[in-house]
Amino acid sequence: NTNNTNNNNSTNNKPNYTELQQMWALALPQLVKAARIEPRLELTNAMLHGIGECVETLAFPLTREQMDMVSDTVLMFLKQMYDRIQERNKIRNDPDFDERDAEVIEEENEMEYEHLGYIAHLLRQVFQKSGDAFLDIYNAKLANVFMNMLNPQRDIHEQVAGFSVLDDVVMFGGPRAAKQYLGQLLKLSFAHVAHADDDMRRAAFYGLGVCAEAGGSEFEQFAQRALGVLVQSVNAKGAREGDQEEVTDNAISSIVRIISKHQNVAPLDKMLTMVLNWMPVSKDEIEAHYVHKWLVQLIQSGHSAVMGNNNANLPVIVGFFSDVLNTDLIDDDTSKAMIAATHALQQKYGSEFQAAYQKLNQAQQQNLQTAINNSSNNNNNN
């Protein structure tokens, strides 16, 4: 009887995707309708964020009808945004227009461009979930709008949004998207790696990593050039200060994408020590998760380049682990893998590991020990 009960519970705990799909089919139109009629932009943004969060948690892609619904809503919002901006700018021709009016217009336009950011992020989530299936709809309804945003004469916020969407189309849109847009993204990314705007540089650095991921052998002729500009940016003065740090995180992530996908032209043994010494990636959590997971997997694999000459990288690795364990910079799976790797290094290198541990500051030692102890307690409870 106990076994039967357990089996029944196991079956009942499995998600019923048909029911979830039916619930989502009922919920999405209502969410979209509420967003469309909401007059306050900040609440519309919150609704767009909520729709995106729902899309992200789905275990299945959107249907054609649902993708059309999202695309049509995005088009409507973009038209309304541009209409509002145009109406505001007409005020500049008023004879009584003054400095205070200019400040109000700038503040209201800033809200519009924040709105544009939410729209771009929603499209990212739809592409992540539906991939190639969304490409034809995007091409038919949205591509021209976002491509026009890349015009250098447009406001910088529009350029950033257009760039970010192009990054996401190539990253998540599948082989057809790569074939259609890779050349354009590569050219755009190289052209903007020294742009004065932080967000444009971030999009350019991320774009080079996207091209490395999606470009296959076609990217290899550009790999060394890309590595050159990315490494230069990471090593530049002030690269890990203030707002620059998130930009730098994207550069590091793209370097990792290049050396992980194109080792024949970007050998690990020439790059890995440098990458380890840049750790951790700390401001962009999405890229931090990607980079840190890749490094831990590489360390666990026992790759010959990991430890460096005379195990010189061991203290760097121990320091890296102590910095990111018990933080949001790694997910649960990476945390477990990192603790397992810590035990393995401790066993294999003994006194060398202990010497590396002793070089940590008190907070790092405590963090590393706490993570190990918590892991041991969890294993004992299980």
BAKOL-999163 format. One line per field, with one value per residue (C-alpha): residue number from 0; residue in one letter; x, y, z. Coordinates in pm, whole numbers, plus 50000, padded with zeros to 5 digits. Example, Ala and Ser with C-alpha at 12.3 -4.5 7.8 and 13.67 -1.06 7.14 Angstrom:
pos	c(0, 1)
code	c(A, S)
px	c(51230, 51367)
py	c(49550, 49894)
pz	c(50780, 50714)
END
This chain:
pos	c(0, 1, 2, 3, 4, 5, 6, 7, 8, 9, 10, 11, 12, 13, 14, 15, 16, 17, 18, 19, 20, 21, 22, 23, 24, 25, 26, 27, 28, 29, 30, 31, 32, 33, 34, 35, 36, 37, 38, 39, 40, 41, 42, 43, 44, 45, 46, 47, 48, 49, 50, 51, 52, 53, 54, 55, 56, 57, 58, 59, 60, 61, 62, 63, 64, 65, 66, 67, 68, 69, 70, 71, 72, 73, 74, 75, 76, 77, 78, 79, 80, 81, 82, 83, 84, 85, 86, 87, 88, 89, 90, 91, 92, 93, 94, 95, 96, 97, 98, 99, 100, 101, 102, 103, 104, 105, 106, 107, 108, 109, 110, 111, 112, 113, 114, 115, 116, 117, 118, 119, 120, 121, 122, 123, 124, 125, 126, 127, 128, 129, 130, 131, 132, 133, 134, 135, 136, 137, 138, 139, 140, 141, 142, 143, 144, 145, 146, 147, 148, 149, 150, 151, 152, 153, 154, 155, 156, 157, 158, 159, 160, 161, 162, 163, 164, 165, 166, 167, 168, 169, 170, 171, 172, 173, 174, 175, 176, 177, 178, 179, 180, 181, 182, 183, 184, 185, 186, 187, 188, 189, 190, 191, 192, 193, 194, 195, 196, 197, 198, 199, 200, 201, 202, 203, 204, 205, 206, 207, 208, 209, 210, 211, 212, 213, 214, 215, 216, 217, 218, 219, 220, 221, 222, 223, 224, 225, 226, 227, 228, 229, 230, 231, 232, 233, 234, 235, 236, 237, 238, 239, 240, 241, 242, 243, 244, 245, 246, 247, 248, 249, 250, 251, 252, 253, 254, 255, 256, 257, 258, 259, 260, 261, 262, 263, 264, 265, 266, 267, 268, 269, 270, 271, 272, 273, 274, 275, 276, 277, 278, 279, 280, 281, 282, 283, 284, 285, 286, 287, 288, 289, 290, 291, 292, 293, 294, 295, 296, 297, 298, 299, 300, 301, 302, 303, 304, 305, 306, 307, 308, 309, 310, 311, 312, 313, 314, 315, 316, 317, 318, 319, 320, 321, 322, 323, 324, 325, 326, 327, 328, 329, 330, 331, 332, 333, 334, 335, 336, 337, 338, 339, 340, 341, 342, 343, 344, 345, 346, 347, 348, 349, 350, 351, 352, 353, 354, 355, 356, 357, 358, 359, 360, 361, 362, 363, 364, 365, 366, 367, 368, 369, 370, 371, 372, 373, 374, 375, 376, 377, 378, 379, 380, 381)
code	c(N, T, N, N, T, N, N, N, N, S, T, N, N, K, P, N, Y, T, E, L, Q, Q, M, W, A, L, A, L, P, Q, L, V, K, A, A, R, I, E, P, R, L, E, L, T, N, A, M, L, H, G, I, G, E, C, V, E, T, L, A, F, P, L, T, R, E, Q, M, D, M, V, S, D, T, V, L, M, F, L, K, Q, M, Y, D, R, I, Q, E, R, N, K, I, R, N, D, P, D, F, D, E, R, D, A, E, V, I, E, E, E, N, E, M, E, Y, E, H, L, G, Y, I, A, H, L, L, R, Q, V, F, Q, K, S, G, D, A, F, L, D, I, Y, N, A, K, L, A, N, V, F, M, N, M, L, N, P, Q, R, D, I, H, E, Q, V, A, G, F, S, V, L, D, D, V, V, M, F, G, G, P, R, A, A, K, Q, Y, L, G, Q, L, L, K, L, S, F, A, H, V, A, H, A, D, D, D, M, R, R, A, A, F, Y, G, L, G, V, C, A, E, A, G, G, S, E, F, E, Q, F, A, Q, R, A, L, G, V, L, V, Q, S, V, N, A, K, G, A, R, E, G, D, Q, E, E, V, T, D, N, A, I, S, S, I, V, R, I, I, S, K, H, Q, N, V, A, P, L, D, K, M, L, T, M, V, L, N, W, M, P, V, S, K, D, E, I, E, A, H, Y, V, H, K, W, L, V, Q, L, I, Q, S, G, H, S, A, V, M, G, N, N, N, A, N, L, P, V, I, V, G, F, F, S, D, V, L, N, T, D, L, I, D, D, D, T, S, K, A, M, I, A, A, T, H, A, L, Q, Q, K, Y, G, S, E, F, Q, A, A, Y, Q, K, L, N, Q, A, Q, Q, Q, N, L, Q, T, A, I, N, N, S, S, N, N, N, N, N, N)
px	c(50000, 50283, 50445, 50116, 50068, 50419, 50366, 50037, 50199, 50481, 50232, 50025, 50332, 50413, 50302, 50002, 50108, 49768, 49603, 49878, 49846, 49471, 49520, 49781, 49551, 49287, 49525, 49733, 49449, 49334, 49686, 49734, 49395, 49473, 49809, 49654, 49390, 49605, 49660, 49953, 50281, 50447, 50166, 50178, 50548, 50473, 50221, 50469, 50718, 50457, 50372, 50742, 50788, 50500, 50652, 50988, 50841, 50639, 50755, 50629, 50651, 50381, 50126, 50112, 49804, 49978, 50289, 50071, 49894, 50223, 50359, 50046, 50053, 50418, 50343, 50056, 50271, 50553, 50314, 50163, 50510, 50624, 50295, 50337, 50699, 50604, 50325, 50560, 50824, 50568, 50563, 50921, 50787, 50562, 50675, 50640, 50855, 51111, 51374, 51118, 50913, 51228, 51296, 50940, 50968, 51300, 51157, 50851, 51059, 51282, 50972, 50894, 51237, 51206, 50883, 51081, 51322, 51036, 50909, 51254, 51290, 50951, 51059, 51374, 51165, 50937, 51238, 51396, 51082, 50970, 51292, 51265, 50885, 50874, 51116, 50867, 50627, 50910, 51030, 50683, 50571, 50858, 51194, 51168, 51068, 51365, 51608, 51511, 51601, 51963, 51989, 52262, 52028, 51781, 51783, 52048, 51780, 51623, 51960, 52027, 51684, 51731, 52079, 51962, 51673, 51907, 52138, 51844, 51711, 52047, 52103, 51764, 51612, 51784, 51993, 51765, 51796, 52173, 52188, 51975, 52120, 52468, 52660, 52471, 52519, 52890, 52943, 52736, 52918, 53266, 53155, 53037, 53295, 53440, 53108, 53080, 52755, 52793, 52478, 52581, 52921, 52755, 52528, 52830, 53037, 52744, 52685, 53034, 52963, 52631, 52810, 53056, 52768, 52557, 52812, 52977, 53281, 53188, 53286, 53634, 53795, 53679, 53764, 54109, 53992, 53700, 53922, 54161, 53900, 53730, 54050, 54156, 53825, 53846, 54201, 54128, 54165, 53840, 53684, 53573, 53448, 53091, 52867, 53160, 53155, 52839, 52980, 53299, 53100, 52951, 53297, 53423, 53118, 53179, 53544, 53428, 53179, 53456, 53710, 53448, 53312, 53626, 53919, 54096, 54147, 54129, 54322, 54224, 54582, 54653, 54341, 54229, 54468, 54373, 54002, 54040, 54215, 53918, 53678, 53420, 53169, 52964, 52724, 52537, 52382, 52277, 52630, 52773, 52569, 52687, 53058, 53079, 52897, 53131, 53440, 53328, 53250, 53592, 53763, 53573, 53671, 54039, 54141, 54518, 54505, 54305, 54576, 54845, 55221, 55316, 54950, 54977, 54602, 54502, 54499, 54304, 54044, 54007, 53967, 53709, 53506, 53518, 53388, 53082, 52957, 52649, 52574, 52330, 52619, 52571, 52262, 52197, 52343, 52663, 52688, 52669, 52924, 53155, 53142, 53211, 53505, 53631, 53633, 53810, 54079, 54124, 54178, 54404, 54630, 54629, 54888, 54882, 54507, 54554, 54818, 54581, 54305, 54532, 54592, 54221, 54099, 53883, 53552, 53650, 53759, 53436, 53224, 53398, 53376, 53010, 52923, 53107, 52943, 52596, 52649, 52758, 52455, 52218, 52373, 52340, 51974, 51903)
py	c(50000, 50239, 50177, 50238, 50564, 50682, 50594, 50783, 51086, 51070, 51064, 51347, 51563, 51556, 51880, 51850, 52065, 52039, 52202, 52465, 52543, 52585, 52816, 53020, 53042, 53198, 53420, 53580, 53760, 53908, 54019, 54176, 54347, 54495, 54625, 54776, 54979, 55086, 55464, 55489, 55399, 55274, 55022, 54920, 54849, 54640, 54441, 54388, 54267, 54031, 53889, 53837, 53659, 53427, 53352, 53281, 53023, 52837, 52485, 52513, 52763, 53012, 52925, 53114, 53299, 53400, 53520, 53725, 53872, 53978, 54118, 54319, 54458, 54554, 54732, 54919, 55028, 55142, 55350, 55507, 55579, 55756, 55950, 56075, 56176, 56358, 56549, 56655, 56772, 56999, 57200, 57304, 57529, 57716, 58079, 58038, 57722, 57755, 57559, 57411, 57281, 57123, 56945, 56809, 56677, 56510, 56344, 56217, 56092, 55907, 55722, 55637, 55489, 55289, 55158, 55066, 54868, 54662, 54596, 54481, 54253, 54093, 54015, 53856, 53628, 53531, 53448, 53248, 53044, 53005, 53049, 52984, 52964, 53337, 53443, 53471, 53676, 53901, 53948, 54027, 54263, 54398, 54369, 54693, 54891, 54774, 54793, 55158, 55221, 55143, 55462, 55676, 55975, 55813, 55876, 55666, 55476, 55364, 55258, 55051, 54885, 54803, 54665, 54455, 54307, 54219, 54046, 53841, 53754, 53599, 53442, 53273, 53272, 52958, 52885, 53076, 53390, 53351, 53309, 53618, 53856, 53736, 53951, 54261, 54194, 54125, 54449, 54648, 54499, 54575, 54927, 55006, 54847, 55194, 55381, 55656, 55515, 55231, 55048, 55058, 54911, 54646, 54548, 54541, 54323, 54088, 54084, 53950, 53665, 53598, 53580, 53332, 53118, 53129, 53182, 52841, 52815, 53142, 53330, 53180, 53429, 53706, 53533, 53682, 54032, 53996, 53864, 54153, 54424, 54239, 54171, 54533, 54653, 54425, 54537, 54908, 55150, 55181, 54875, 54734, 55063, 55192, 55147, 55013, 54686, 54550, 54639, 54455, 54153, 54124, 54147, 53866, 53655, 53699, 53602, 53282, 53215, 53253, 53029, 52768, 52745, 52806, 52643, 52568, 52942, 53056, 52796, 52756, 52726, 53080, 53237, 53049, 53192, 53543, 53464, 53310, 53622, 53832, 53639, 53687, 53835, 54030, 54290, 54111, 53806, 53641, 53653, 53563, 53243, 53154, 53226, 53071, 52754, 52712, 52758, 52510, 52250, 52308, 52273, 51950, 51815, 51817, 52003, 52033, 52414, 52456, 52445, 52629, 52585, 52435, 52460, 52839, 52877, 52684, 52990, 53185, 52907, 52876, 53253, 53251, 52980, 53169, 53485, 53338, 53059, 53163, 53444, 53505, 53489, 53112, 52894, 52592, 52339, 52539, 52580, 52203, 52147, 52409, 52247, 51907, 52060, 52213, 51872, 51719, 51988, 51958, 51584, 51602, 51891, 51861, 52101, 52319, 52364, 52444, 52704, 52862, 52864, 53038, 53319, 53405, 53688, 53606, 53673, 53449, 53167, 53191, 53194, 52890, 52697, 52788, 52661, 52334, 52286, 52362, 52112, 51846, 51911, 51889, 51560, 51421, 51526, 51356)
pz	c(50000, 50085, 49749, 49571, 49761, 49671, 49308, 49303, 49463, 49211, 48927, 49076, 49123, 48752, 48585, 48360, 48067, 47901, 48201, 48226, 47856, 47895, 48194, 48005, 47700, 47925, 48121, 47845, 47664, 47996, 48088, 47745, 47758, 48100, 47977, 47664, 47849, 48145, 48113, 48357, 48194, 48511, 48564, 48198, 48246, 48553, 48350, 48067, 48324, 48466, 48123, 48058, 48390, 48302, 47961, 48122, 48362, 48099, 48020, 47663, 47375, 47291, 47024, 46695, 46816, 47140, 46958, 46724, 47024, 47187, 46860, 46788, 47142, 47107, 46780, 46941, 47235, 47006, 46793, 47103, 47241, 46926, 46905, 47262, 47203, 46882, 47056, 47334, 47092, 46921, 47243, 47172, 46895, 47136, 47185, 47563, 47571, 47850, 48040, 48281, 47987, 47846, 48176, 48190, 47833, 47911, 48223, 48038, 47747, 47994, 48110, 47748, 47695, 48015, 47861, 47548, 47764, 47905, 47553, 47436, 47738, 47672, 47315, 47454, 47675, 47386, 47166, 47450, 47491, 47127, 46926, 46554, 46574, 46657, 46382, 46094, 46305, 46418, 46061, 45933, 46207, 46414, 46239, 46041, 46349, 46555, 46263, 46214, 46576, 46489, 46284, 46447, 46423, 46664, 47037, 47211, 47407, 47081, 46945, 47256, 47234, 46865, 46933, 47228, 47031, 46743, 46994, 47120, 46775, 46680, 47021, 47055, 46706, 46582, 46271, 46035, 46244, 46255, 45880, 45827, 46085, 46189, 45941, 46043, 46415, 46373, 46181, 46430, 46729, 46601, 46509, 46863, 47095, 47165, 47178, 47440, 47579, 47831, 47720, 47356, 47445, 47658, 47368, 47135, 47368, 47424, 47048, 46984, 47224, 47053, 46718, 46867, 46994, 46680, 46405, 46397, 46171, 45999, 46314, 46343, 46106, 46342, 46672, 46729, 46642, 46881, 47159, 47108, 47160, 47444, 47639, 47589, 47732, 48037, 48112, 48056, 48345, 48540, 48378, 48717, 48860, 48887, 48584, 48383, 48574, 48411, 48069, 48161, 48279, 47931, 47775, 47999, 47919, 47547, 47586, 47756, 47476, 47219, 47392, 47478, 47123, 46916, 47091, 46764, 46708, 47073, 47276, 47641, 47762, 47640, 47789, 48099, 48360, 48253, 48275, 48620, 48744, 48632, 48853, 48980, 48738, 48988, 48845, 48565, 48732, 48405, 48267, 48608, 48613, 48263, 48322, 48667, 48559, 48263, 48480, 48744, 48477, 48325, 48664, 48732, 48391, 48490, 48173, 48154, 48136, 48456, 48721, 48523, 48559, 48896, 49007, 49005, 48949, 49261, 49494, 49231, 49203, 49582, 49607, 49327, 49502, 49832, 49663, 49493, 49718, 49921, 49674, 49389, 49142, 49100, 49078, 49300, 49057, 49017, 49394, 49443, 49167, 49320, 49663, 49507, 49320, 49645, 49814, 49514, 49509, 49884, 49853, 49552, 49651, 50031, 50172, 49860, 49899, 50267, 50183, 49933, 50195, 50445, 50196, 50193, 50410, 50711, 50533, 50240, 50473, 50668, 50351, 50205, 50532, 50578, 50231, 50291, 50632, 50498, 50220, 50466, 50689, 50393, 50285, 50637, 50657, 50326)
END
